[in-house]
């Protein structure tokens, strides 16, 4: 989850930085912005996946605890 949040922050910073550049060659800024967006998306996806798995583990533990009583 920490890695997902780190990718989220890095992607947001890179995307914002690339969007604010006024470079004559827009291909580099475009690639930089795409890298930021992809890392933002992968960080968000990793965060959601980890949260979903943590929720499943939490439900499984509670169900097992209820059935053992």
PDB file of N, H, CA, C and O in Angstrom:
ATOM      1  N   UNK A   1       0.822  -1.175   0.000  1.00  0.00           N
ATOM      2  CA  UNK A   1       0.000   0.000   0.000  1.00  0.00           C
ATOM      3  C   UNK A   1       0.878   1.255   0.000  1.00  0.00           C
ATOM      4  O   UNK A   1       0.548   2.262  -0.628  1.00  0.00           O
ATOM      5  N   UNK A   2       1.982   1.173   0.706  1.00  0.00           N
ATOM      6  H   UNK A   2       2.250   0.356   1.216  1.00  0.00           H
ATOM      7  CA  UNK A   2       2.903   2.317   0.744  1.00  0.00           C
ATOM      8  C   UNK A   2       3.521   2.557  -0.628  1.00  0.00           C
ATOM      9  O   UNK A   2       3.701   3.703  -1.039  1.00  0.00           O
ATOM     10  N   UNK A   3       3.843   1.489  -1.327  1.00  0.00           N
ATOM     11  H   UNK A   3       3.698   0.558  -0.993  1.00  0.00           H
ATOM     12  CA  UNK A   3       4.413   1.622  -2.675  1.00  0.00           C
ATOM     13  C   UNK A   3       3.383   2.247  -3.619  1.00  0.00           C
ATOM     14  O   UNK A   3       3.724   3.090  -4.449  1.00  0.00           O
ATOM     15  N   UNK A   4       2.124   1.828  -3.488  1.00  0.00           N
ATOM     16  H   UNK A   4       1.848   1.143  -2.814  1.00  0.00           H
ATOM     17  CA  UNK A   4       1.073   2.411  -4.314  1.00  0.00           C
ATOM     18  C   UNK A   4       0.900   3.899  -4.065  1.00  0.00           C
ATOM     19  O   UNK A   4       0.730   4.675  -5.005  1.00  0.00           O
ATOM     20  N   UNK A   5       0.943   4.299  -2.800  1.00  0.00           N
ATOM     21  H   UNK A   5       1.081   3.668  -2.036  1.00  0.00           H
ATOM     22  CA  UNK A   5       0.816   5.721  -2.473  1.00  0.00           C
ATOM     23  C   UNK A   5       2.035   6.493  -2.970  1.00  0.00           C
ATOM     24  O   UNK A   5       1.902   7.621  -3.445  1.00  0.00           O
ATOM     25  N   UNK A   6       3.224   5.892  -2.863  1.00  0.00           N
ATOM     26  H   UNK A   6       3.332   4.976  -2.477  1.00  0.00           H
ATOM     27  CA  UNK A   6       4.434   6.555  -3.365  1.00  0.00           C
ATOM     28  C   UNK A   6       4.348   6.754  -4.877  1.00  0.00           C
ATOM     29  O   UNK A   6       4.695   7.825  -5.375  1.00  0.00           O
ATOM     30  N   UNK A   7       3.893   5.745  -5.610  1.00  0.00           N
ATOM     31  H   UNK A   7       3.611   4.875  -5.206  1.00  0.00           H
ATOM     32  CA  UNK A   7       3.721   5.884  -7.057  1.00  0.00           C
ATOM     33  C   UNK A   7       2.665   6.936  -7.383  1.00  0.00           C
ATOM     34  O   UNK A   7       2.786   7.665  -8.367  1.00  0.00           O
ATOM     35  N   UNK A   8       1.644   7.006  -6.561  1.00  0.00           N
ATOM     36  H   UNK A   8       1.546   6.413  -5.762  1.00  0.00           H
ATOM     37  CA  UNK A   8       0.597   8.005  -6.747  1.00  0.00           C
ATOM     38  C   UNK A   8       1.168   9.416  -6.633  1.00  0.00           C
ATOM     39  O   UNK A   8       0.895  10.276  -7.471  1.00  0.00           O
ATOM     40  N   UNK A   9       1.955   9.642  -5.598  1.00  0.00           N
ATOM     41  H   UNK A   9       2.176   8.944  -4.917  1.00  0.00           H
ATOM     42  CA  UNK A   9       2.541  10.968  -5.381  1.00  0.00           C
ATOM     43  C   UNK A   9       3.558  11.299  -6.463  1.00  0.00           C
ATOM     44  O   UNK A   9       3.561  12.411  -6.991  1.00  0.00           O
ATOM     45  N   UNK A  10       4.420  10.349  -6.797  1.00  0.00           N
ATOM     46  H   UNK A  10       4.418   9.445  -6.368  1.00  0.00           H
ATOM     47  CA  UNK A  10       5.434  10.586  -7.834  1.00  0.00           C
ATOM     48  C   UNK A  10       4.767  10.879  -9.168  1.00  0.00           C
ATOM     49  O   UNK A  10       5.184  11.787  -9.885  1.00  0.00           O
ATOM     50  N   UNK A  11       3.735  10.117  -9.504  1.00  0.00           N
ATOM     51  H   UNK A  11       3.396   9.378  -8.921  1.00  0.00           H
ATOM     52  CA  UNK A  11       3.023  10.350 -10.755  1.00  0.00           C
ATOM     53  C   UNK A  11       2.363  11.708 -10.801  1.00  0.00           C
ATOM     54  O   UNK A  11       2.382  12.375 -11.835  1.00  0.00           O
ATOM     55  N   UNK A  12       1.775  12.128  -9.686  1.00  0.00           N
ATOM     56  H   UNK A  12       1.759  11.586  -8.845  1.00  0.00           H
ATOM     57  CA  UNK A  12       1.132  13.441  -9.655  1.00  0.00           C
ATOM     58  C   UNK A  12       2.153  14.557  -9.805  1.00  0.00           C
ATOM     59  O   UNK A  12       1.919  15.518 -10.537  1.00  0.00           O
ATOM     60  N   UNK A  13       3.289  14.435  -9.115  1.00  0.00           N
ATOM     61  H   UNK A  13       3.478  13.654  -8.520  1.00  0.00           H
ATOM     62  CA  UNK A  13       4.328  15.469  -9.201  1.00  0.00           C
ATOM     63  C   UNK A  13       4.915  15.538 -10.601  1.00  0.00           C
ATOM     64  O   UNK A  13       5.107  16.624 -11.148  1.00  0.00           O
ATOM     65  N   UNK A  14       5.198  14.381 -11.176  1.00  0.00           N
ATOM     66  H   UNK A  14       5.042  13.499 -10.731  1.00  0.00           H
ATOM     67  CA  UNK A  14       5.776  14.348 -12.528  1.00  0.00           C
ATOM     68  C   UNK A  14       4.781  14.903 -13.544  1.00  0.00           C
ATOM     69  O   UNK A  14       5.160  15.669 -14.431  1.00  0.00           O
ATOM     70  N   UNK A  15       3.511  14.521 -13.417  1.00  0.00           N
ATOM     71  H   UNK A  15       3.203  13.899 -12.696  1.00  0.00           H
ATOM     72  CA  UNK A  15       2.499  15.022 -14.346  1.00  0.00           C
ATOM     73  C   UNK A  15       2.308  16.524 -14.248  1.00  0.00           C
ATOM     74  O   UNK A  15       2.185  17.199 -15.270  1.00  0.00           O
ATOM     75  N   UNK A  16       2.282  17.054 -13.044  1.00  0.00           N
ATOM     76  H   UNK A  16       2.383  16.506 -12.214  1.00  0.00           H
ATOM     77  CA  UNK A  16       2.125  18.495 -12.865  1.00  0.00           C
ATOM     78  C   UNK A  16       3.348  19.231 -13.384  1.00  0.00           C
ATOM     79  O   UNK A  16       3.223  20.259 -14.050  1.00  0.00           O
ATOM     80  N   UNK A  17       4.534  18.708 -13.082  1.00  0.00           N
ATOM     81  H   UNK A  17       4.636  17.873 -12.541  1.00  0.00           H
ATOM     82  CA  UNK A  17       5.767  19.342 -13.543  1.00  0.00           C
ATOM     83  C   UNK A  17       5.839  19.368 -15.070  1.00  0.00           C
ATOM     84  O   UNK A  17       6.242  20.370 -15.660  1.00  0.00           O
ATOM     85  N   UNK A  18       5.447  18.260 -15.705  1.00  0.00           N
ATOM     86  H   UNK A  18       5.119  17.446 -15.225  1.00  0.00           H
ATOM     87  CA  UNK A  18       5.482  18.203 -17.166  1.00  0.00           C
ATOM     88  C   UNK A  18       4.448  19.137 -17.781  1.00  0.00           C
ATOM     89  O   UNK A  18       4.680  19.711 -18.845  1.00  0.00           O
ATOM     90  N   UNK A  19       3.322  19.286 -17.120  1.00  0.00           N
ATOM     91  H   UNK A  19       3.134  18.819 -16.256  1.00  0.00           H
ATOM     92  CA  UNK A  19       2.293  20.177 -17.635  1.00  0.00           C
ATOM     93  C   UNK A  19       2.671  21.646 -17.537  1.00  0.00           C
ATOM     94  O   UNK A  19       2.192  22.464 -18.323  1.00  0.00           O
ATOM     95  N   UNK A  20       3.518  21.986 -16.590  1.00  0.00           N
ATOM     96  H   UNK A  20       3.908  21.321 -15.952  1.00  0.00           H
ATOM     97  CA  UNK A  20       3.907  23.379 -16.403  1.00  0.00           C
ATOM     98  C   UNK A  20       5.127  23.795 -17.224  1.00  0.00           C
ATOM     99  O   UNK A  20       5.456  24.981 -17.271  1.00  0.00           O
ATOM    100  N   UNK A  21       5.801  22.850 -17.869  1.00  0.00           N
ATOM    101  H   UNK A  21       5.534  21.887 -17.831  1.00  0.00           H
ATOM    102  CA  UNK A  21       6.995  23.190 -18.638  1.00  0.00           C
ATOM    103  C   UNK A  21       6.622  23.861 -19.949  1.00  0.00           C
ATOM    104  O   UNK A  21       5.646  23.494 -20.602  1.00  0.00           O
ATOM    105  N   UNK A  22       7.416  24.846 -20.314  1.00  0.00           N
ATOM    106  H   UNK A  22       8.209  25.144 -19.783  1.00  0.00           H
ATOM    107  CA  UNK A  22       7.212  25.496 -21.611  1.00  0.00           C
ATOM    108  C   UNK A  22       8.446  25.223 -22.471  1.00  0.00           C
ATOM    109  O   UNK A  22       9.220  26.129 -22.779  1.00  0.00           O
ATOM    110  N   UNK A  23       8.607  23.979 -22.844  1.00  0.00           N
ATOM    111  H   UNK A  23       7.978  23.243 -22.594  1.00  0.00           H
ATOM    112  CA  UNK A  23       9.745  23.533 -23.638  1.00  0.00           C
ATOM    113  C   UNK A  23       9.354  23.592 -25.112  1.00  0.00           C
ATOM    114  O   UNK A  23       8.241  23.202 -25.463  1.00  0.00           O
ATOM    115  N   UNK A  24      10.244  24.071 -25.983  1.00  0.00           N
ATOM    116  H   UNK A  24      11.149  24.388 -25.698  1.00  0.00           H
ATOM    117  CA  UNK A  24       9.896  24.108 -27.406  1.00  0.00           C
ATOM    118  C   UNK A  24       9.607  22.724 -27.992  1.00  0.00           C
ATOM    119  O   UNK A  24       8.768  22.586 -28.882  1.00  0.00           O
ATOM    120  N   UNK A  25      10.296  21.712 -27.495  1.00  0.00           N
ATOM    121  H   UNK A  25      10.977  21.823 -26.772  1.00  0.00           H
ATOM    122  CA  UNK A  25      10.062  20.353 -27.992  1.00  0.00           C
ATOM    123  C   UNK A  25       9.011  19.694 -27.097  1.00  0.00           C
ATOM    124  O   UNK A  25       9.303  19.260 -25.983  1.00  0.00           O
ATOM    125  N   UNK A  26       7.804  19.634 -27.603  1.00  0.00           N
ATOM    126  H   UNK A  26       7.566  19.987 -28.508  1.00  0.00           H
ATOM    127  CA  UNK A  26       6.704  19.125 -26.795  1.00  0.00           C
ATOM    128  C   UNK A  26       6.719  17.610 -26.664  1.00  0.00           C
ATOM    129  O   UNK A  26       6.018  17.063 -25.813  1.00  0.00           O
ATOM    130  N   UNK A  27       7.495  16.924 -27.482  1.00  0.00           N
ATOM    131  H   UNK A  27       8.064  17.368 -28.174  1.00  0.00           H
ATOM    132  CA  UNK A  27       7.529  15.468 -27.407  1.00  0.00           C
ATOM    133  C   UNK A  27       8.071  15.010 -26.060  1.00  0.00           C
ATOM    134  O   UNK A  27       7.561  14.051 -25.480  1.00  0.00           O
ATOM    135  N   UNK A  28       9.097  15.683 -25.560  1.00  0.00           N
ATOM    136  H   UNK A  28       9.512  16.461 -26.032  1.00  0.00           H
ATOM    137  CA  UNK A  28       9.666  15.294 -24.270  1.00  0.00           C
ATOM    138  C   UNK A  28       8.696  15.581 -23.133  1.00  0.00           C
ATOM    139  O   UNK A  28       8.537  14.758 -22.232  1.00  0.00           O
ATOM    140  N   UNK A  29       8.053  16.732 -23.168  1.00  0.00           N
ATOM    141  H   UNK A  29       8.182  17.400 -23.901  1.00  0.00           H
ATOM    142  CA  UNK A  29       7.077  17.068 -22.132  1.00  0.00           C
ATOM    143  C   UNK A  29       5.890  16.114 -22.188  1.00  0.00           C
ATOM    144  O   UNK A  29       5.353  15.725 -21.151  1.00  0.00           O
ATOM    145  N   UNK A  30       5.479  15.736 -23.399  1.00  0.00           N
ATOM    146  H   UNK A  30       5.915  16.051 -24.242  1.00  0.00           H
ATOM    147  CA  UNK A  30       4.365  14.804 -23.566  1.00  0.00           C
ATOM    148  C   UNK A  30       4.715  13.438 -22.998  1.00  0.00           C
ATOM    149  O   UNK A  30       3.908  12.836 -22.290  1.00  0.00           O
ATOM    150  N   UNK A  31       5.907  12.944 -23.299  1.00  0.00           N
ATOM    151  H   UNK A  31       6.562  13.433 -23.874  1.00  0.00           H
ATOM    152  CA  UNK A  31       6.350  11.649 -22.752  1.00  0.00           C
ATOM    153  C   UNK A  31       6.462  11.707 -21.242  1.00  0.00           C
ATOM    154  O   UNK A  31       6.083  10.762 -20.549  1.00  0.00           O
ATOM    155  N   UNK A  32       6.980  12.807 -20.733  1.00  0.00           N
ATOM    156  H   UNK A  32       7.288  13.574 -21.295  1.00  0.00           H
ATOM    157  CA  UNK A  32       7.130  12.984 -19.297  1.00  0.00           C
ATOM    158  C   UNK A  32       5.761  13.000 -18.619  1.00  0.00           C
ATOM    159  O   UNK A  32       5.579  12.403 -17.558  1.00  0.00           O
ATOM    160  N   UNK A  33       4.800  13.689 -19.242  1.00  0.00           N
ATOM    161  H   UNK A  33       4.949  14.174 -20.104  1.00  0.00           H
ATOM    162  CA  UNK A  33       3.460  13.749 -18.694  1.00  0.00           C
ATOM    163  C   UNK A  33       2.785  12.373 -18.749  1.00  0.00           C
ATOM    164  O   UNK A  33       2.085  11.991 -17.811  1.00  0.00           O
ATOM    165  N   UNK A  34       2.990  11.637 -19.830  1.00  0.00           N
ATOM    166  H   UNK A  34       3.558  11.947 -20.592  1.00  0.00           H
ATOM    167  CA  UNK A  34       2.424  10.292 -19.921  1.00  0.00           C
ATOM    168  C   UNK A  34       3.019   9.367 -18.871  1.00  0.00           C
ATOM    169  O   UNK A  34       2.307   8.556 -18.279  1.00  0.00           O
ATOM    170  N   UNK A  35       4.318   9.484 -18.637  1.00  0.00           N
ATOM    171  H   UNK A  35       4.896  10.143 -19.117  1.00  0.00           H
ATOM    172  CA  UNK A  35       4.954   8.698 -17.585  1.00  0.00           C
ATOM    173  C   UNK A  35       4.326   9.020 -16.230  1.00  0.00           C
ATOM    174  O   UNK A  35       4.060   8.120 -15.433  1.00  0.00           O
ATOM    175  N   UNK A  36       4.095  10.292 -15.978  1.00  0.00           N
ATOM    176  H   UNK A  36       4.312  11.023 -16.625  1.00  0.00           H
ATOM    177  CA  UNK A  36       3.458  10.688 -14.724  1.00  0.00           C
ATOM    178  C   UNK A  36       2.055  10.143 -14.596  1.00  0.00           C
ATOM    179  O   UNK A  36       1.662   9.670 -13.530  1.00  0.00           O
ATOM    180  N   UNK A  37       1.298  10.208 -15.677  1.00  0.00           N
ATOM    181  H   UNK A  37       1.618  10.592 -16.543  1.00  0.00           H
ATOM    182  CA  UNK A  37      -0.070   9.699 -15.637  1.00  0.00           C
ATOM    183  C   UNK A  37      -0.102   8.191 -15.458  1.00  0.00           C
ATOM    184  O   UNK A  37      -0.924   7.677 -14.700  1.00  0.00           O
ATOM    185  N   UNK A  38       0.780   7.472 -16.145  1.00  0.00           N
ATOM    186  H   UNK A  38       1.448   7.889 -16.761  1.00  0.00           H
ATOM    187  CA  UNK A  38       0.821   6.018 -15.999  1.00  0.00           C
ATOM    188  C   UNK A  38       1.266   5.603 -14.607  1.00  0.00           C
ATOM    189  O   UNK A  38       0.721   4.653 -14.045  1.00  0.00           O
ATOM    190  N   UNK A  39       2.241   6.292 -14.043  1.00  0.00           N
ATOM    191  H   UNK A  39       2.684   7.064 -14.499  1.00  0.00           H
ATOM    192  CA  UNK A  39       2.661   5.936 -12.688  1.00  0.00           C
ATOM    193  C   UNK A  39       1.581   6.314 -11.678  1.00  0.00           C
ATOM    194  O   UNK A  39       1.402   5.618 -10.679  1.00  0.00           O
ATOM    195  N   UNK A  40       0.857   7.411 -11.925  1.00  0.00           N
ATOM    196  H   UNK A  40       1.001   7.976 -12.737  1.00  0.00           H
ATOM    197  CA  UNK A  40      -0.276   7.772 -11.069  1.00  0.00           C
ATOM    198  C   UNK A  40      -1.351   6.681 -11.128  1.00  0.00           C
ATOM    199  O   UNK A  40      -1.876   6.261 -10.097  1.00  0.00           O
ATOM    200  N   UNK A  41      -1.667   6.234 -12.332  1.00  0.00           N
ATOM    201  H   UNK A  41      -1.240   6.575 -13.169  1.00  0.00           H
ATOM    202  CA  UNK A  41      -2.672   5.187 -12.494  1.00  0.00           C
ATOM    203  C   UNK A  41      -2.251   3.862 -11.894  1.00  0.00           C
ATOM    204  O   UNK A  41      -3.058   3.174 -11.270  1.00  0.00           O
ATOM    205  N   UNK A  42      -0.997   3.503 -12.077  1.00  0.00           N
ATOM    206  H   UNK A  42      -0.341   4.062 -12.584  1.00  0.00           H
ATOM    207  CA  UNK A  42      -0.538   2.232 -11.507  1.00  0.00           C
ATOM    208  C   UNK A  42      -0.468   2.312  -9.986  1.00  0.00           C
ATOM    209  O   UNK A  42      -0.750   1.328  -9.303  1.00  0.00           O
ATOM    210  N   UNK A  43      -0.099   3.465  -9.454  1.00  0.00           N
ATOM    211  H   UNK A  43       0.130   4.264 -10.010  1.00  0.00           H
ATOM    212  CA  UNK A  43      -0.102   3.625  -8.003  1.00  0.00           C
ATOM    213  C   UNK A  43      -1.498   3.538  -7.428  1.00  0.00           C
ATOM    214  O   UNK A  43      -1.710   2.922  -6.384  1.00  0.00           O
ATOM    215  N   UNK A  44      -2.460   4.157  -8.112  1.00  0.00           N
ATOM    216  H   UNK A  44      -2.288   4.658  -8.961  1.00  0.00           H
ATOM    217  CA  UNK A  44      -3.848   4.106  -7.651  1.00  0.00           C
ATOM    218  C   UNK A  44      -4.386   2.677  -7.730  1.00  0.00           C
ATOM    219  O   UNK A  44      -5.072   2.211  -6.821  1.00  0.00           O
ATOM    220  N   UNK A  45      -4.066   1.991  -8.824  1.00  0.00           N
ATOM    221  H   UNK A  45      -3.508   2.370  -9.563  1.00  0.00           H
ATOM    222  CA  UNK A  45      -4.506   0.604  -8.968  1.00  0.00           C
ATOM    223  C   UNK A  45      -3.889  -0.301  -7.915  1.00  0.00           C
ATOM    224  O   UNK A  45      -4.570  -1.163  -7.359  1.00  0.00           O
ATOM    225  N   UNK A  46      -2.614  -0.112  -7.640  1.00  0.00           N
ATOM    226  H   UNK A  46      -2.061   0.588  -8.091  1.00  0.00           H
ATOM    227  CA  UNK A  46      -1.943  -0.911  -6.613  1.00  0.00           C
ATOM    228  C   UNK A  46      -2.529  -0.624  -5.235  1.00  0.00           C
ATOM    229  O   UNK A  46      -2.698  -1.535  -4.425  1.00  0.00           O
ATOM    230  N   UNK A  47      -2.836   0.637  -4.973  1.00  0.00           N
ATOM    231  H   UNK A  47      -2.699   1.378  -5.631  1.00  0.00           H
ATOM    232  CA  UNK A  47      -3.458   0.999  -3.704  1.00  0.00           C
ATOM    233  C   UNK A  47      -4.830   0.334  -3.556  1.00  0.00           C
ATOM    234  O   UNK A  47      -5.148  -0.207  -2.498  1.00  0.00           O
ATOM    235  N   UNK A  48      -5.634   0.375  -4.611  1.00  0.00           N
ATOM    236  H   UNK A  48      -5.375   0.815  -5.471  1.00  0.00           H
ATOM    237  CA  UNK A  48      -6.963  -0.248  -4.549  1.00  0.00           C
ATOM    238  C   UNK A  48      -6.876  -1.761  -4.395  1.00  0.00           C
ATOM    239  O   UNK A  48      -7.649  -2.357  -3.644  1.00  0.00           O
ATOM    240  N   UNK A  49      -5.947  -2.379  -5.099  1.00  0.00           N
ATOM    241  H   UNK A  49      -5.319  -1.896  -5.709  1.00  0.00           H
ATOM    242  CA  UNK A  49      -5.771  -3.828  -4.991  1.00  0.00           C
ATOM    243  C   UNK A  49      -5.375  -4.220  -3.579  1.00  0.00           C
ATOM    244  O   UNK A  49      -5.915  -5.178  -3.027  1.00  0.00           O
ATOM    245  N   UNK A  50      -4.448  -3.498  -2.996  1.00  0.00           N
ATOM    246  H   UNK A  50      -4.009  -2.720  -3.445  1.00  0.00           H
ATOM    247  CA  UNK A  50      -4.004  -3.801  -1.638  1.00  0.00           C
ATOM    248  C   UNK A  50      -5.129  -3.580  -0.634  1.00  0.00           C
ATOM    249  O   UNK A  50      -5.298  -4.371   0.294  1.00  0.00           O
ATOM    250  N   UNK A  51      -5.894  -2.517  -0.813  1.00  0.00           N
ATOM    251  H   UNK A  51      -5.757  -1.875  -1.567  1.00  0.00           H
ATOM    252  CA  UNK A  51      -7.015  -2.260   0.094  1.00  0.00           C
ATOM    253  C   UNK A  51      -8.074  -3.351  -0.016  1.00  0.00           C
ATOM    254  O   UNK A  51      -8.651  -3.756   0.993  1.00  0.00           O
ATOM    255  N   UNK A  52      -8.334  -3.828  -1.227  1.00  0.00           N
ATOM    256  H   UNK A  52      -7.865  -3.498  -2.047  1.00  0.00           H
ATOM    257  CA  UNK A  52      -9.312  -4.896  -1.414  1.00  0.00           C
ATOM    258  C   UNK A  52      -8.830  -6.195  -0.767  1.00  0.00           C
ATOM    259  O   UNK A  52      -9.610  -6.894  -0.120  1.00  0.00           O
ATOM    260  N   UNK A  53      -7.554  -6.518  -0.939  1.00  0.00           N
ATOM    261  H   UNK A  53      -6.920  -5.950  -1.465  1.00  0.00           H
ATOM    262  CA  UNK A  53      -7.017  -7.733  -0.324  1.00  0.00           C
ATOM    263  C   UNK A  53      -7.013  -7.627   1.194  1.00  0.00           C
ATOM    264  O   UNK A  53      -7.286  -8.612   1.880  1.00  0.00           O
ATOM    265  N   UNK A  54      -6.709  -6.450   1.731  1.00  0.00           N
ATOM    266  H   UNK A  54      -6.487  -5.649   1.174  1.00  0.00           H
ATOM    267  CA  UNK A  54      -6.736  -6.265   3.180  1.00  0.00           C
ATOM    268  C   UNK A  54      -8.159  -6.417   3.712  1.00  0.00           C
ATOM    269  O   UNK A  54      -8.360  -6.962   4.797  1.00  0.00           O
ATOM    270  N   UNK A  55      -9.137  -5.944   2.963  1.00  0.00           N
ATOM    271  H   UNK A  55      -8.974  -5.501   2.082  1.00  0.00           H
ATOM    272  CA  UNK A  55     -10.530  -6.092   3.364  1.00  0.00           C
ATOM    273  C   UNK A  55     -10.934  -7.565   3.375  1.00  0.00           C
ATOM    274  O   UNK A  55     -11.625  -8.015   4.289  1.00  0.00           O
ATOM    275  N   UNK A  56     -10.504  -8.311   2.363  1.00  0.00           N
ATOM    276  H   UNK A  56      -9.942  -7.945   1.621  1.00  0.00           H
ATOM    277  CA  UNK A  56     -10.814  -9.738   2.317  1.00  0.00           C
ATOM    278  C   UNK A  56     -10.190 -10.489   3.487  1.00  0.00           C
ATOM    279  O   UNK A  56     -10.825 -11.366   4.072  1.00  0.00           O
ATOM    280  N   UNK A  57      -8.960 -10.153   3.826  1.00  0.00           N
ATOM    281  H   UNK A  57      -8.444  -9.441   3.351  1.00  0.00           H
ATOM    282  CA  UNK A  57      -8.296 -10.794   4.965  1.00  0.00           C
ATOM    283  C   UNK A  57      -9.017 -10.452   6.255  1.00  0.00           C
ATOM    284  O   UNK A  57      -9.178 -11.315   7.118  1.00  0.00           O
ATOM    285  N   UNK A  58      -9.452  -9.214   6.400  1.00  0.00           N
ATOM    286  H   UNK A  58      -9.321  -8.514   5.698  1.00  0.00           H
ATOM    287  CA  UNK A  58     -10.185  -8.785   7.589  1.00  0.00           C
ATOM    288  C   UNK A  58     -11.501  -9.549   7.716  1.00  0.00           C
ATOM    289  O   UNK A  58     -11.853 -10.000   8.806  1.00  0.00           O
ATOM    290  N   UNK A  59     -12.222  -9.695   6.618  1.00  0.00           N
ATOM    291  H   UNK A  59     -11.935  -9.328   5.733  1.00  0.00           H
ATOM    292  CA  UNK A  59     -13.488 -10.430   6.641  1.00  0.00           C
ATOM    293  C   UNK A  59     -13.247 -11.901   6.983  1.00  0.00           C
ATOM    294  O   UNK A  59     -13.994 -12.498   7.758  1.00  0.00           O
ATOM    295  N   UNK A  60     -12.207 -12.471   6.404  1.00  0.00           N
ATOM    296  H   UNK A  60     -11.600 -11.987   5.774  1.00  0.00           H
ATOM    297  CA  UNK A  60     -11.900 -13.883   6.660  1.00  0.00           C
ATOM    298  C   UNK A  60     -11.543 -14.110   8.123  1.00  0.00           C
ATOM    299  O   UNK A  60     -11.977 -15.098   8.717  1.00  0.00           O
ATOM    300  N   UNK A  61     -10.761 -13.213   8.710  1.00  0.00           N
ATOM    301  H   UNK A  61     -10.409 -12.411   8.227  1.00  0.00           H
ATOM    302  CA  UNK A  61     -10.390 -13.357  10.120  1.00  0.00           C
ATOM    303  C   UNK A  61     -11.624 -13.257  11.021  1.00  0.00           C
ATOM    304  O   UNK A  61     -11.781 -14.046  11.952  1.00  0.00           O
ATOM    305  N   UNK A  62     -12.487 -12.296  10.744  1.00  0.00           N
ATOM    306  H   UNK A  62     -12.360 -11.655   9.987  1.00  0.00           H
ATOM    307  CA  UNK A  62     -13.683 -12.144  11.571  1.00  0.00           C
ATOM    308  C   UNK A  62     -14.613 -13.331  11.415  1.00  0.00           C
ATOM    309  O   UNK A  62     -15.207 -13.779  12.395  1.00  0.00           O
ATOM    310  N   UNK A  63     -14.752 -13.845  10.217  1.00  0.00           N
ATOM    311  H   UNK A  63     -14.270 -13.482   9.420  1.00  0.00           H
ATOM    312  CA  UNK A  63     -15.619 -14.998   9.986  1.00  0.00           C
ATOM    313  C   UNK A  63     -15.072 -16.227  10.707  1.00  0.00           C
ATOM    314  O   UNK A  63     -15.828 -16.987  11.312  1.00  0.00           O
ATOM    315  N   UNK A  64     -13.765 -16.417  10.641  1.00  0.00           N
ATOM    316  H   UNK A  64     -13.150 -15.799  10.150  1.00  0.00           H
ATOM    317  CA  UNK A  64     -13.152 -17.544  11.319  1.00  0.00           C
ATOM    318  C   UNK A  64     -13.313 -17.407  12.833  1.00  0.00           C
ATOM    319  O   UNK A  64     -13.558 -18.397  13.523  1.00  0.00           O
ATOM    320  N   UNK A  65     -13.176 -16.179  13.352  1.00  0.00           N
ATOM    321  H   UNK A  65     -12.977 -15.376  12.792  1.00  0.00           H
ATOM    322  CA  UNK A  65     -13.344 -15.952  14.785  1.00  0.00           C
ATOM    323  C   UNK A  65     -14.771 -16.216  15.232  1.00  0.00           C
ATOM    324  O   UNK A  65     -14.991 -16.757  16.316  1.00  0.00           O
ATOM    325  N   UNK A  66     -15.747 -15.840  14.407  1.00  0.00           N
ATOM    326  H   UNK A  66     -15.568 -15.401  13.526  1.00  0.00           H
ATOM    327  CA  UNK A  66     -17.144 -16.071  14.760  1.00  0.00           C
ATOM    328  C   UNK A  66     -17.459 -17.558  14.727  1.00  0.00           C
ATOM    329  O   UNK A  66     -18.170 -18.058  15.599  1.00  0.00           O
ATOM    330  N   UNK A  67     -16.941 -18.270  13.735  1.00  0.00           N
ATOM    331  H   UNK A  67     -16.364 -17.864  13.027  1.00  0.00           H
ATOM    332  CA  UNK A  67     -17.232 -19.718  13.616  1.00  0.00           C
ATOM    333  C   UNK A  67     -16.550 -20.529  14.710  1.00  0.00           C
ATOM    334  O   UNK A  67     -17.035 -21.600  15.076  1.00  0.00           O
ATOM    335  N   UNK A  68     -15.432 -20.034  15.238  1.00  0.00           N
ATOM    336  H   UNK A  68     -15.038 -19.164  14.940  1.00  0.00           H
ATOM    337  CA  UNK A  68     -14.730 -20.779  16.302  1.00  0.00           C
ATOM    338  C   UNK A  68     -15.432 -20.642  17.646  1.00  0.00           C
ATOM    339  O   UNK A  68     -15.223 -21.463  18.538  1.00  0.00           O
ATOM    340  N   UNK A  69     -16.260 -19.618  17.801  1.00  0.00           N
ATOM    341  H   UNK A  69     -16.429 -18.950  17.076  1.00  0.00           H
ATOM    342  CA  UNK A  69     -16.958 -19.436  19.096  1.00  0.00           C
ATOM    343  C   UNK A  69     -18.182 -20.237  19.169  1.00  0.00           C
ATOM    344  O   UNK A  69     -18.883 -20.201  20.180  1.00  0.00           O
TER     345      UNK A  69
END
